[in-house]
Amino acid sequence: QVQLVESGGGLVQPGGSLRLSCAASGFTFSAVTMSWYRQAPGWAREWVGYITSGGVSTIVQSSVKGRFTISRVNTQNMVHLSMRNLKAEDTAVYYCKASGYDYWGQGTQVTVSS
């Protein structure tokens, strides 16, 4: 069955960087667009960005453009979210999701605070 395991979150100071990872299994990873979402306390889950199956195209939402980058390694069934210049408003639980599959992993907590 589909499994998505996010990791790499933590506590970071404003302006800092983190790299999140998502390990995928249970489907043909290289054929699927992968997305990142996040959910802050008291807010609905929001889309952060996606990367197409071959990794050629990535799109991120405007609030993180220039700071967040999505990449993938299809031979390892991994997708990454590299985040720099983090802000307090980036604090959230971050999730990856496989397009076409209604499955959410446990997420990884990112806290940006001094």
C-alpha positions in Angstrom: 0.0 0.0 0.0 1.0 3.6 -0.4 3.4 4.9 2.3 4.8 8.4 2.7 7.2 9.1 5.5 8.3 12.7 6.0 11.4 13.6 8.0 13.9 16.4 8.6 11.8 18.9 10.5 12.9 20.6 13.7 13.3 23.9 15.4 15.2 26.6 13.5 15.8 30.3 14.0 14.4 32.9 11.6 16.6 33.1 8.6 17.7 29.5 9.0 17.5 26.6 6.6 16.1 23.0 6.7 15.8 20.2 4.2 12.8 18.0 4.5 12.6 14.5 3.0 9.8 12.2 2.0 10.3 8.5 1.5 7.7 7.0 -0.8 6.7 3.4 -1.4 3.7 1.3 -2.6 3.4 2.9 -6.1 5.4 3.7 -9.1 7.1 6.8 -7.8 8.8 7.9 -11.0 5.5 8.2 -12.7 3.8 10.4 -10.2 3.8 14.2 -9.5 4.7 14.8 -5.9 3.5 17.7 -3.8 4.3 19.3 -0.5 1.6 20.7 1.8 1.7 22.3 5.2 -0.7 23.0 8.0 -0.2 25.6 10.6 -2.0 25.5 14.0 -5.6 26.6 13.5 -5.3 26.9 9.8 -6.4 24.6 6.9 -3.8 22.5 5.1 -2.3 24.5 2.2 -0.4 23.5 -0.9 3.3 24.5 -0.9 4.4 23.3 -4.3 4.9 20.3 -6.6 7.4 18.6 -8.8 6.5 16.7 -11.9 7.3 13.0 -12.3 10.5 13.5 -14.1 11.6 16.4 -12.0 11.6 18.8 -15.0 9.0 21.2 -13.7 8.5 22.5 -10.2 6.1 25.2 -9.0 5.8 26.7 -5.5 3.3 29.1 -4.1 4.2 32.8 -4.1 4.8 33.1 -0.4 7.8 30.7 -0.6 9.1 31.5 -4.1 12.8 32.1 -4.0 13.1 30.4 -0.6 11.8 26.9 -1.1 13.0 24.4 -3.7 11.5 21.0 -4.5 13.7 18.2 -5.8 13.4 14.4 -6.2 15.6 11.4 -6.7 13.5 8.8 -8.6 16.1 6.0 -8.1 15.6 6.4 -4.3 11.9 7.1 -4.3 12.6 10.3 -2.4 11.3 13.9 -2.7 12.9 16.8 -0.9 11.8 20.3 0.2 14.8 22.6 0.7 13.9 25.7 2.7 16.0 28.7 3.4 15.5 32.1 4.9 12.8 30.6 7.1 10.2 32.9 8.7 8.0 32.4 11.7 5.0 32.1 9.4 6.6 29.0 7.9 5.9 27.2 11.1 3.7 24.2 10.3 3.5 20.5 9.9 4.8 19.6 6.4 3.4 16.7 4.4 4.2 15.2 1.0 1.5 13.8 -1.2 1.5 11.7 -4.3 -0.8 12.9 -7.0 -3.8 10.7 -7.5 -3.5 9.0 -4.1 -5.7 10.0 -1.2 -3.1 9.2 1.5 -1.3 11.5 4.0 1.7 10.5 6.0 2.3 11.7 9.6 4.1 14.9 8.5 7.1 16.5 10.0 7.0 19.6 12.3 8.9 22.7 11.3 9.1 25.4 14.0 10.7 28.7 13.2 11.4 30.7 16.4 14.1 32.6 18.1 
